[in-house]
Amino acid sequence: MGCGKSKPKSGEVPESEAPATTNDDNSARPSFHRMATVDVKARKSRFGANILGENGTEEEEKTWKWSTNIVAELCVDDPTMHPFCHEEDFKRTWTEDCTVVSIVCRGITEKDLSRGQDSNREASIGKALGVLKGLIKSGRLGFNTKLVGLTADMGKWTFAEESIRKIASDILFPNGTAKLILHVSALIPTAFAAYKNFEKVLCLTEARVEDFMEACHPGAKSQLHRIVVRSVKDLPDYSTLVDSGSPTEAFDNALCEMVEKAIAEEQNGANGEGIKAIVTSGRNLTLLSHGLMDYFAMPLFDQVKLIQFLSMGFSRSEFNRDERKDKQKTQVGVIRLDYHYPPAVGDAAHEDSFRFTTHFREVKELTFDRAQNGVFNDDITTNFTKALHELEDLNVVGISGDCGFMMHYQCFARFIAKKTPIFMSSLILAGTLSLMCTKQERVLCLTANDKTFVPMKEKLLKNSGIEADLDQFLIVGCADIPGFDAVAKGEKVDVPLVSKHMVPFLQELLAREKKEQPDRPIAYILLECTELPPYADCIRQSTGLPAYDCTSLIDFFHKCTSEKGWNTSGFAAHNPAFWNKKFSKDGVAKEPLFAPPKMTRTCI
């Protein structure tokens, strides 16, 4: 992740790694600029260390078996912000996941985005998207490419979101609705879901504070008490950062002081409550993402992560890639049920499902029946705590579960975790996917058995601290797909057989929903069951829709976090007062536990 530099300690910093400052008070601070711009090509791209380079070759592109994802970025007509717009209407850059095409909307300034309906603005957007369509059709953006969605260079574009969506659907997506994610605040619900209900996110913006808040997605603003906003606009040498794409030492130090002060002001609890993650809004701040992540040891969400999240839903699963690289040294932990079956690659219970080394720990007595009912008893909590702490002792960067019903234990797991973030289910992504939809659009949530999941929907989402419109989620079970019954039987699943029948199953489902509810299209697919990721790729290819699962969830959070950030005291329990009342830090119950009513055995 990034440059991977350790947070320096006073008196222990090697001369070669000493921060570029002579101020004794700042002797422990790294130069964010130097950390973020080790790769010269990355600095030129203005997208930070995530960019691989500015020049691709046709030979390389022809070898891709899947379409190369393109994410278009709408840009204001501002040569200061986008130097390329002096001579060109667009610019191509590459992230590790997709091609980013920054396209200028001629005549549109930042001020124009604050207005209401504007026919000139809409005409300019239409013309820019027409240029983009021509670039794709002519092959100038490469071979076998696919436009997967649109983002923007600043949050104020959200004021024109309705117009952009309509124009983009007419010009670029005639057979479906445009996938838009215009503001980084759409990622805030996913961050919130991983924290206590009073822990906060620090938002650093290049806009004024009031402008950032006005442009925020409504869903993100539903918990305003958890958002702390600071503007970098008035920091020393900010104009130099904008003009040159290179922050000065003075800007680095001022930014560091701003973040340190915000953290200190919000650190008002004995258990480390306060700011637990950082969000940056503004293209120039992406240069500093890795420096901020490494120094403050916090997850960070920025413009690049926004683009990567959009592209991820359309991308081939890591475990299915022919060019798959050797496993990273990073380690992931998976909590397993006391339930044995031969998992397929892609299943959370298979060691090759992640591009990380995977460690498993079984929770004795946590059978499938008990998990689906969310049972808490002394044996389960004691064994769960033991398994989780054993994984933490291995310095895993995150802990997930091997069953969708593990979401019942999300809050408890966060409570007993000493230092590691917990992502028990892909449902953590529900809040962000909800924000990415229009009011009419829906998310198709695939589960192993809807008869079990539907009654639990509100408990598994809202009661776990996830802010989402539950009416936007269509829950569909896969139990009747030929071959998938092996899941309920605890047998080995015939993945090719299930894949073969998964395609017509979904095609019929989508056709039926389109006929019965034409005004409520399916925009995204969320694979809730941990045994569904092996079919994510055939789902993406057959439906053309973005699909997210537990493996993409973990991969996304890894992108947002320095490895030091994974091993901090952050990501603590939601509603800690409840857990403090009922359990000790060792997971021992302080009072009798009552299990919910038993249900008929099904599988998820």
C-alpha positions as CSV (number, residue, x, y, z in Angstrom):
1,M,0.0,0.0,0.0
2,G,1.5,3.3,-1.0
3,C,5.1,3.9,-0.1
4,G,4.7,1.9,3.1
5,K,6.8,4.1,5.3
6,S,6.6,3.5,9.1
7,K,5.5,6.4,11.3
8,P,8.8,7.7,12.6
9,K,9.6,7.8,16.3
10,S,11.5,10.6,18.0
11,G,15.2,9.9,18.0
12,E,14.8,6.7,15.8
13,V,14.4,8.2,12.3
14,P,17.2,7.2,9.9
15,E,18.8,10.2,8.3
16,S,17.8,8.9,4.8
17,E,14.1,8.8,5.9
18,A,14.1,12.0,8.0
19,P,11.3,14.4,7.1
20,A,12.1,17.3,4.9
21,T,11.9,20.0,7.6
22,T,14.2,21.7,9.9
23,N,11.6,22.7,12.5
24,D,12.3,20.8,15.7
25,D,8.6,20.8,16.6
26,N,7.9,18.9,13.4
27,S,10.8,16.5,13.6
28,A,8.5,13.4,13.6
29,R,6.5,14.5,10.6
30,P,7.0,13.0,7.2
31,S,6.8,15.0,4.0
32,F,3.5,14.0,2.6
33,H,4.6,15.4,-0.8
34,R,7.8,13.2,-0.9
35,M,5.8,10.1,0.3
36,A,3.1,10.6,-2.3
37,T,5.3,11.4,-5.3
38,V,8.0,8.8,-5.3
39,D,6.6,7.7,-8.7
40,V,7.1,10.7,-11.0
41,K,4.5,9.4,-13.5
42,A,2.0,9.2,-10.7
43,R,2.6,12.9,-9.8
44,K,2.2,14.0,-13.4
45,S,-1.1,12.2,-13.6
46,R,-2.4,14.2,-10.7
47,F,-4.0,11.1,-9.3
48,G,-1.5,10.2,-6.7
49,A,0.4,6.9,-6.2
50,N,-2.5,4.8,-7.5
51,I,-1.8,5.7,-11.1
52,L,0.4,3.2,-13.1
53,G,1.4,5.5,-15.9
54,E,0.2,7.8,-18.7
55,N,1.2,5.8,-21.8
56,G,-0.3,2.4,-22.6
57,T,0.3,0.4,-25.8
58,E,-2.1,-1.3,-28.2
59,E,-0.3,-4.6,-27.8
60,E,-0.9,-4.6,-24.1
61,E,-4.6,-3.7,-24.5
62,K,-5.2,-6.5,-27.1
63,T,-4.2,-9.1,-24.5
64,W,-7.0,-8.3,-22.1
65,K,-9.7,-10.9,-22.2
66,W,-12.3,-8.8,-20.3
67,S,-13.3,-5.4,-21.4
68,T,-11.1,-2.6,-20.0
69,N,-13.2,-0.5,-17.7
70,I,-13.5,3.2,-18.5
71,V,-14.6,5.7,-15.9
72,A,-15.3,9.1,-17.2
73,E,-14.5,12.2,-15.1
74,L,-16.5,15.3,-15.9
75,C,-14.2,18.4,-15.5
76,V,-14.8,22.1,-15.3
77,D,-13.2,24.3,-17.9
78,D,-10.4,25.5,-15.7
79,P,-6.8,25.4,-17.1
80,T,-5.4,26.0,-13.6
81,M,-7.1,22.9,-12.4
82,H,-6.7,20.9,-15.6
83,P,-3.6,22.1,-17.6
84,F,-4.4,19.7,-20.4
85,C,-7.6,21.6,-21.4
86,H,-5.4,24.4,-23.0
87,E,-5.0,22.1,-26.0
88,E,-7.1,19.0,-25.5
89,D,-10.7,18.1,-24.6
90,F,-9.7,15.0,-22.7
91,K,-6.9,13.2,-21.0
92,R,-6.3,9.5,-20.2
93,T,-4.8,8.2,-17.1
94,W,-4.6,4.7,-15.6
95,T,-5.4,3.3,-12.2
96,E,-4.6,-0.4,-11.3
97,D,-8.3,-1.1,-12.0
98,C,-9.4,1.0,-15.0
99,T,-8.8,3.8,-17.5
100,V,-9.8,7.2,-16.3
101,V,-10.9,9.7,-19.0
102,S,-11.0,13.2,-17.8
103,I,-13.2,15.2,-20.2
104,V,-13.7,19.0,-20.2
105,C,-17.1,20.5,-20.3
106,R,-16.3,23.6,-22.3
107,G,-17.7,26.8,-20.8
108,I,-18.6,25.3,-17.4
109,T,-16.9,26.9,-14.4
110,E,-17.2,26.1,-10.8
111,K,-19.6,29.0,-10.4
112,D,-21.9,27.6,-13.0
113,L,-22.4,24.4,-11.0
114,S,-24.0,26.3,-8.2
115,R,-26.9,27.4,-10.4
116,G,-30.2,25.7,-10.9
117,Q,-31.4,24.5,-14.3
118,D,-29.1,25.9,-17.0
119,S,-29.7,25.1,-20.6
120,N,-26.1,26.2,-21.6
121,R,-24.6,24.0,-19.0
122,E,-26.7,21.0,-20.1
123,A,-25.7,21.7,-23.7
124,S,-22.0,21.7,-22.7
125,I,-22.4,18.4,-20.8
126,G,-24.1,16.9,-23.7
127,K,-21.4,18.0,-26.1
128,A,-18.6,16.6,-23.8
129,L,-20.4,13.3,-23.5
130,G,-20.8,13.2,-27.2
131,V,-17.1,13.6,-27.6
132,L,-16.5,10.8,-25.1
133,K,-18.9,8.5,-27.1
134,G,-16.9,9.3,-30.3
135,L,-13.6,8.5,-28.5
136,I,-14.9,5.1,-27.4
137,K,-16.5,4.3,-30.8
138,S,-13.4,5.2,-32.7
139,G,-11.1,3.1,-30.6
140,R,-9.0,6.0,-29.5
141,L,-9.4,4.9,-25.8
142,G,-8.1,1.4,-26.6
143,F,-9.4,-2.0,-27.7
144,N,-12.3,-3.8,-26.1
145,T,-13.2,-1.1,-23.7
146,K,-16.4,-0.5,-21.7
147,L,-17.7,2.7,-20.1
148,V,-18.9,1.7,-16.7
149,G,-19.8,5.0,-15.1
150,L,-19.2,8.7,-14.5
151,T,-17.6,10.7,-11.7
152,A,-16.5,14.3,-11.5
153,D,-13.6,16.5,-10.5
154,M,-15.5,18.3,-7.7
155,G,-18.4,17.8,-5.4
156,K,-20.5,20.7,-6.9
157,W,-21.4,18.5,-9.9
158,T,-23.9,16.9,-7.6
159,F,-26.1,20.0,-8.1
160,A,-26.5,19.0,-11.7
161,E,-26.7,15.2,-11.0
162,E,-30.3,14.9,-12.3
163,S,-29.4,16.5,-15.6
164,I,-26.1,14.6,-16.0
165,R,-27.9,11.3,-15.3
166,K,-30.5,12.0,-18.0
167,I,-28.1,13.2,-20.6
168,A,-25.7,10.4,-20.0
169,S,-28.5,7.8,-20.2
170,D,-29.6,9.2,-23.5
171,I,-26.1,9.5,-25.1
172,L,-24.0,6.8,-23.5
173,F,-26.3,4.3,-21.8
174,P,-29.4,3.9,-24.1
175,N,-30.1,0.4,-22.8
176,G,-29.8,1.2,-19.1
177,T,-29.4,3.9,-16.5
178,A,-26.1,5.8,-16.1
179,K,-23.9,4.7,-13.2
180,L,-23.0,8.0,-11.4
181,I,-20.9,8.5,-8.3
182,L,-20.1,12.2,-8.3
183,H,-19.0,12.9,-4.8
184,V,-16.7,11.1,-2.4
185,S,-19.2,11.4,0.4
186,A,-21.0,8.4,-1.2
187,L,-18.3,6.3,0.5
188,I,-19.0,7.7,4.0
189,P,-21.8,5.2,4.9
190,T,-19.5,2.3,4.3
191,A,-16.9,3.9,6.7
192,F,-19.7,4.6,9.3
193,A,-20.9,1.0,9.2
194,A,-17.5,-0.1,10.6
195,Y,-17.5,2.1,13.6
196,K,-19.3,2.9,16.8
197,N,-22.4,5.0,16.3
198,F,-20.7,8.1,17.7
199,E,-17.2,7.7,16.1
200,K,-16.4,10.2,13.4
201,V,-14.9,10.7,10.0
202,L,-12.7,13.7,9.2
203,C,-13.4,15.2,5.7
204,L,-10.6,17.3,4.2
205,T,-11.9,19.4,1.3
206,E,-10.5,21.9,-1.2
207,A,-13.9,23.6,-1.2
208,R,-15.4,25.8,1.5
209,V,-16.8,23.8,4.4
210,E,-20.4,25.0,3.6
211,D,-20.0,24.0,-0.1
212,F,-18.8,20.5,0.8
213,M,-21.7,20.0,3.2
214,E,-24.2,21.3,0.6
215,A,-22.8,18.9,-2.0
216,C,-22.7,15.9,0.3
217,H,-25.1,13.0,-0.5
218,P,-28.2,13.1,1.7
219,G,-27.5,9.7,3.1
220,A,-24.1,10.8,4.3
221,K,-25.6,13.8,6.0
222,S,-28.1,11.6,7.9
223,Q,-25.5,11.4,10.6
224,L,-24.1,14.9,10.6
225,H,-22.8,14.6,14.2
226,R,-20.3,12.0,12.9
227,I,-18.8,14.3,10.1
228,V,-16.0,16.7,10.9
229,V,-15.1,19.0,8.0
230,R,-12.0,21.1,7.5
231,S,-11.1,23.1,4.4
232,V,-7.5,23.2,3.1
233,K,-8.3,26.2,0.9
234,D,-6.7,28.8,3.3
235,L,-3.6,26.7,4.2
236,P,-0.2,28.2,3.3
237,D,0.9,27.6,-0.3
238,Y,-2.4,25.9,-1.2
239,S,-2.3,27.9,-4.5
240,T,1.1,26.4,-5.2
241,L,-0.4,22.9,-4.9
242,V,-3.2,23.9,-7.3
243,D,-0.8,25.5,-9.8
244,S,2.0,23.0,-9.8
245,G,0.5,19.8,-8.5
246,S,3.3,19.7,-5.9
247,P,2.7,20.7,-2.2
248,T,5.4,22.6,-0.4
249,E,6.8,21.8,3.0
250,A,4.8,24.7,4.5
251,F,1.6,23.2,3.1
252,D,2.6,19.7,4.4
253,N,3.2,21.0,7.9
254,A,0.0,23.1,8.0
255,L,-2.1,20.1,6.8
256,C,-0.5,17.9,9.4
257,E,-1.2,20.4,12.1
258,M,-4.8,20.8,10.9
259,V,-5.5,17.0,11.1
260,E,-3.7,16.6,14.4
261,K,-5.8,19.4,15.9
262,A,-9.0,18.0,14.6
263,I,-8.2,14.6,16.0
264,A,-7.3,16.1,19.4
265,E,-10.5,18.1,19.5
266,E,-12.7,15.1,18.8
267,Q,-10.8,12.6,21.1
268,N,-13.2,12.9,24.0
269,G,-13.7,9.4,25.2
270,A,-11.8,7.0,27.4
271,N,-12.0,4.2,24.8
272,G,-10.4,6.0,21.9
273,E,-13.6,7.5,20.5
274,G,-13.2,10.3,18.0
275,I,-12.0,10.4,14.4
276,K,-11.4,7.0,13.0
277,A,-11.1,7.6,9.2
278,I,-10.3,10.4,6.7
279,V,-12.1,11.4,3.6
280,T,-10.5,13.8,1.1
281,S,-12.5,15.8,-1.5
282,G,-10.5,17.4,-4.3
283,R,-8.1,16.0,-6.9
284,N,-5.0,17.7,-5.5
285,L,-5.4,16.1,-2.2
286,T,-5.1,12.6,-3.7
287,L,-1.4,13.4,-4.0
288,L,-1.2,13.2,-0.3
289,S,-3.4,10.2,0.4
290,H,-0.6,7.7,1.1
291,G,1.3,10.1,3.3
292,L,-1.8,10.8,5.3
293,M,-2.7,7.1,5.6
294,D,0.8,6.1,6.7
295,Y,1.3,8.9,9.2
296,F,-2.1,9.0,10.9
297,A,-2.6,5.2,10.5
298,M,-6.2,5.6,9.5
299,P,-8.3,4.4,6.5
300,L,-8.6,7.1,3.9
301,F,-11.2,7.4,1.1
302,D,-10.5,9.7,-1.8
303,Q,-11.2,10.4,-5.5
304,V,-9.1,7.5,-6.6
305,K,-10.9,5.1,-4.3
306,L,-14.2,6.4,-5.5
307,I,-13.2,5.5,-9.1
308,Q,-11.9,2.1,-8.1
309,F,-15.1,1.3,-6.2
310,L,-17.2,2.0,-9.3
311,S,-14.9,0.0,-11.5
312,M,-14.6,-2.9,-9.1
313,G,-18.2,-3.9,-9.6
314,F,-17.6,-4.5,-13.3
315,S,-14.1,-6.1,-12.9
316,R,-13.2,-9.7,-13.0
317,S,-12.8,-11.3,-9.6
318,E,-9.2,-11.4,-8.5
319,F,-9.3,-15.2,-7.9
320,N,-10.4,-15.8,-11.5
321,R,-7.7,-13.8,-13.3
322,D,-5.3,-15.6,-15.5
323,E,-2.5,-13.1,-14.8
324,R,-3.0,-13.4,-11.1
325,K,0.1,-12.4,-9.2
326,D,1.8,-14.1,-6.3
327,K,0.0,-13.6,-3.0
328,Q,0.9,-10.5,-1.1
329,K,2.5,-10.7,2.3
330,T,-0.7,-9.1,3.8
331,Q,-2.7,-11.6,5.9
332,V,-6.4,-11.9,6.2
333,G,-8.4,-13.7,8.9
334,V,-11.6,-15.6,8.4
335,I,-13.9,-16.7,11.3
336,R,-15.5,-20.0,10.4
337,L,-18.6,-21.7,11.7
338,D,-18.6,-25.1,13.3
339,Y,-19.9,-26.4,10.0
340,H,-17.8,-28.3,7.5
341,Y,-18.1,-28.4,3.7
342,P,-15.7,-28.3,0.8
343,P,-15.6,-24.7,-0.3
344,A,-15.1,-23.5,-3.9
345,V,-12.5,-20.9,-4.9
346,G,-14.2,-17.6,-4.4
347,D,-16.0,-18.8,-1.2
348,A,-14.8,-16.8,1.8
349,A,-13.8,-20.2,3.4
350,H,-11.3,-21.0,0.6
351,E,-7.7,-19.9,1.1
352,D,-7.3,-18.9,-2.6
353,S,-10.3,-16.6,-2.7
354,F,-8.1,-13.6,-1.7
355,R,-4.9,-12.2,-3.0
356,F,-3.7,-12.3,0.6
357,T,-2.5,-15.1,2.8
358,T,-5.6,-16.3,4.6
359,H,-5.8,-17.7,8.2
360,F,-8.9,-19.5,9.4
361,R,-10.2,-20.0,12.9
362,E,-13.3,-22.1,13.7
363,V,-15.7,-21.0,16.5
364,K,-16.6,-24.2,18.3
365,E,-20.3,-24.5,19.1
366,L,-21.3,-21.8,16.6
367,T,-23.2,-24.2,14.3
368,F,-25.1,-23.0,11.3
369,D,-28.4,-23.3,13.1
370,R,-27.2,-21.1,15.9
371,A,-25.7,-18.6,13.5
372,Q,-28.8,-18.1,11.4
373,N,-30.7,-17.4,14.6
374,G,-28.1,-15.1,16.0
375,V,-27.7,-17.1,19.2
376,F,-25.4,-15.8,21.9
377,N,-24.4,-18.1,24.8
378,D,-21.4,-18.5,27.0
379,D,-19.7,-21.2,24.8
380,I,-20.2,-19.2,21.6
381,T,-18.9,-15.9,23.0
382,T,-15.9,-17.4,24.7
383,N,-15.0,-19.5,21.6
384,F,-15.6,-16.5,19.3
385,T,-13.4,-14.3,21.4
386,K,-10.6,-16.9,21.4
387,A,-10.8,-17.4,17.6
388,L,-10.8,-13.7,16.9
389,H,-7.9,-12.9,19.3
390,E,-5.8,-15.8,17.8
391,L,-6.3,-14.2,14.3
392,E,-5.3,-10.8,15.7
393,D,-2.1,-12.3,17.2
394,L,-1.2,-13.3,13.6
395,N,-1.3,-9.5,12.6
396,V,-4.0,-10.0,10.1
397,V,-5.1,-6.8,8.3
398,G,-8.8,-7.6,8.6
399,I,-11.2,-10.3,9.7
400,S,-14.3,-11.6,7.8
401,G,-16.7,-14.5,8.2
402,D,-17.5,-17.5,6.1
403,C,-21.3,-17.2,6.4
404,G,-23.8,-14.4,5.7
405,F,-25.4,-14.8,9.1
406,M,-22.1,-13.8,10.7
407,M,-23.5,-10.3,10.4
408,H,-25.4,-11.2,13.6
409,Y,-22.0,-11.1,15.3
410,Q,-20.6,-8.0,13.6
411,C,-21.1,-5.7,16.5
412,F,-19.9,-8.2,19.1
413,A,-16.8,-8.9,17.0
414,R,-15.9,-5.2,16.8
415,F,-16.4,-4.9,20.5
416,I,-13.9,-7.6,21.4
417,A,-11.4,-6.8,18.7
418,K,-8.3,-5.3,20.1
419,K,-6.9,-3.6,17.0
420,T,-8.3,-5.2,13.8
421,P,-11.2,-4.1,11.5
422,I,-14.1,-6.5,11.2
423,F,-16.1,-7.1,8.0
424,M,-18.4,-10.0,8.6
425,S,-20.5,-9.5,5.5
426,S,-20.8,-7.7,2.2
427,L,-23.8,-6.0,3.6
428,I,-21.3,-3.4,4.9
429,L,-21.5,-2.0,1.3
430,A,-25.3,-1.6,1.4
431,G,-25.3,2.1,2.5
432,T,-23.0,3.2,-0.3
433,L,-24.9,1.2,-3.0
434,S,-28.1,2.8,-1.7
435,L,-26.7,6.3,-2.2
436,M,-25.5,5.4,-5.7
437,C,-29.1,4.6,-6.7
438,T,-31.8,7.0,-7.7
439,K,-35.0,6.9,-5.7
440,Q,-36.5,4.6,-8.3
441,E,-33.5,2.2,-8.7
442,R,-32.9,-0.9,-6.7
443,V,-30.2,-3.2,-5.5
444,L,-30.7,-6.9,-6.2
445,C,-29.4,-8.7,-3.1
446,L,-28.8,-12.4,-3.8
447,T,-28.8,-14.8,-0.8
448,A,-28.8,-18.5,-0.5
449,N,-32.3,-18.6,1.0
450,D,-34.6,-15.5,1.0
451,K,-37.1,-17.1,3.3
452,T,-34.5,-16.9,6.1
453,F,-33.0,-13.6,5.1
454,V,-36.1,-11.4,4.5
455,P,-37.3,-11.6,8.1
456,M,-33.8,-10.7,9.3
457,K,-33.2,-7.9,6.8
458,E,-33.8,-4.9,9.1
459,K,-31.9,-6.6,12.0
460,L,-28.9,-7.4,9.8
461,L,-28.8,-3.9,8.3
462,K,-30.1,-1.1,10.5
463,N,-29.5,-2.8,13.8
464,S,-25.9,-3.2,12.7
465,G,-25.5,0.5,12.2
466,I,-25.9,0.5,8.4
467,E,-27.8,3.5,7.0
468,A,-29.7,2.3,3.9
469,D,-33.2,2.6,2.4
470,L,-34.4,-1.0,2.9
471,D,-37.1,-0.5,0.2
472,Q,-34.3,-0.3,-2.4
473,F,-33.2,-3.8,-1.7
474,L,-34.8,-6.7,-3.6
475,I,-34.0,-9.9,-1.8
476,V,-33.9,-13.0,-3.9
477,G,-32.8,-16.5,-2.9
478,C,-30.8,-18.9,-5.0
479,A,-31.8,-22.2,-3.3
480,D,-33.8,-23.4,-6.3
481,I,-30.9,-23.0,-8.8
482,P,-29.9,-26.5,-9.9
483,G,-26.7,-27.6,-8.1
484,F,-26.9,-24.9,-5.5
485,D,-28.8,-27.2,-3.1
486,A,-25.4,-28.6,-2.2
487,V,-24.9,-25.5,-0.1
488,A,-27.7,-26.4,2.2
489,K,-26.5,-30.1,2.3
490,G,-23.0,-29.1,3.2
491,E,-21.7,-30.8,0.1
492,K,-19.2,-29.7,-2.6
493,V,-20.9,-27.4,-5.1
494,D,-20.5,-28.0,-8.8
495,V,-19.5,-24.5,-9.8
496,P,-19.8,-24.9,-13.6
497,L,-23.3,-26.4,-13.2
498,V,-24.5,-23.6,-10.9
499,S,-22.9,-21.0,-13.2
500,K,-24.7,-22.5,-16.2
501,H,-28.1,-22.2,-14.5
502,M,-27.3,-18.9,-12.7
503,V,-27.3,-17.1,-16.1
504,P,-30.9,-17.9,-17.2
505,F,-32.1,-17.6,-13.6
506,L,-31.0,-14.0,-13.5
507,Q,-32.0,-13.2,-17.0
508,E,-35.5,-14.4,-16.3
509,L,-35.6,-12.6,-13.0
510,L,-34.5,-9.3,-14.5
511,A,-36.9,-9.6,-17.4
512,R,-39.7,-10.3,-14.9
513,E,-38.9,-7.3,-12.7
514,K,-38.6,-5.0,-15.7
515,K,-42.1,-6.1,-16.9
516,E,-43.7,-5.9,-13.5
517,Q,-41.9,-2.8,-12.2
518,P,-40.6,-0.9,-15.3
519,D,-40.1,2.3,-13.2
520,R,-37.9,0.5,-10.7
521,P,-34.8,-0.9,-12.5
522,I,-32.1,-3.0,-11.0
523,A,-29.0,-0.9,-10.9
524,Y,-26.6,-3.0,-8.8
525,I,-26.2,-6.5,-7.5
526,L,-25.0,-7.4,-4.0
527,L,-24.0,-11.0,-3.3
528,E,-24.8,-11.4,0.4
529,C,-24.0,-15.1,0.8
530,T,-20.3,-16.0,1.2
531,E,-20.7,-19.0,-1.2
532,L,-21.9,-16.8,-4.1
533,P,-18.6,-15.0,-5.1
534,P,-17.6,-17.9,-7.4
535,Y,-20.5,-16.8,-9.7
536,A,-19.8,-13.1,-9.5
537,D,-18.1,-13.0,-12.9
538,C,-20.8,-14.9,-14.8
539,I,-23.3,-12.6,-13.2
540,R,-21.4,-9.5,-14.3
541,Q,-21.0,-10.8,-17.9
542,S,-24.6,-12.1,-18.3
543,T,-26.4,-9.1,-16.8
544,G,-24.0,-6.2,-17.6
545,L,-24.6,-5.0,-14.1
546,P,-22.0,-4.3,-11.4
547,A,-21.8,-7.0,-8.7
548,Y,-20.2,-6.7,-5.3
549,D,-19.4,-9.5,-2.8
550,C,-17.4,-10.3,0.3
551,T,-14.1,-10.6,-1.6
552,S,-14.5,-7.2,-3.3
553,L,-15.4,-5.7,0.1
554,I,-12.2,-6.8,1.7
555,D,-10.2,-5.8,-1.3
556,F,-11.7,-2.3,-1.4
557,F,-11.0,-1.6,2.3
558,H,-7.4,-2.8,1.8
559,K,-7.0,-0.2,-1.0
560,C,-8.2,2.5,1.4
561,T,-5.9,1.5,4.2
562,S,-2.2,1.5,5.0
563,E,-1.1,-1.7,6.6
564,K,-0.4,0.2,9.8
565,G,-3.9,1.5,9.6
566,W,-5.3,-2.0,9.7
567,N,-3.5,-2.7,12.9
568,T,-4.8,0.1,15.1
569,S,-7.5,0.3,17.8
570,G,-10.0,1.7,15.2
571,F,-13.0,-0.1,13.9
572,A,-14.4,-0.7,17.4
573,A,-17.8,-1.9,18.3
574,H,-21.1,-0.3,17.3
575,N,-23.1,0.8,20.4
576,P,-20.4,-0.1,22.9
577,A,-22.6,0.6,26.0
578,F,-24.6,-2.5,25.1
579,W,-21.6,-4.7,24.9
580,N,-19.9,-3.2,28.0
581,K,-23.1,-4.0,30.0
582,K,-23.3,-7.6,28.8
583,F,-19.7,-8.7,28.2
584,S,-16.2,-8.3,29.6
585,K,-13.4,-7.5,27.1
586,D,-12.5,-11.2,27.2
587,G,-16.0,-12.0,25.8
588,V,-17.3,-13.4,29.1
589,A,-21.0,-12.7,29.6
590,K,-21.8,-10.6,32.7
591,E,-25.5,-11.6,32.8
592,P,-27.7,-14.5,31.4
593,L,-28.0,-14.5,27.6
594,F,-31.3,-15.2,25.8
595,A,-31.3,-16.6,22.3
596,P,-34.0,-15.5,19.8
597,P,-36.8,-17.9,18.9
598,K,-35.6,-20.9,16.8
599,M,-36.3,-21.0,13.1
600,T,-36.6,-23.7,10.5
601,R,-33.2,-24.8,9.2
602,T,-32.2,-23.1,6.0
603,C,-28.9,-22.1,4.5
604,I,-27.5,-18.7,3.6
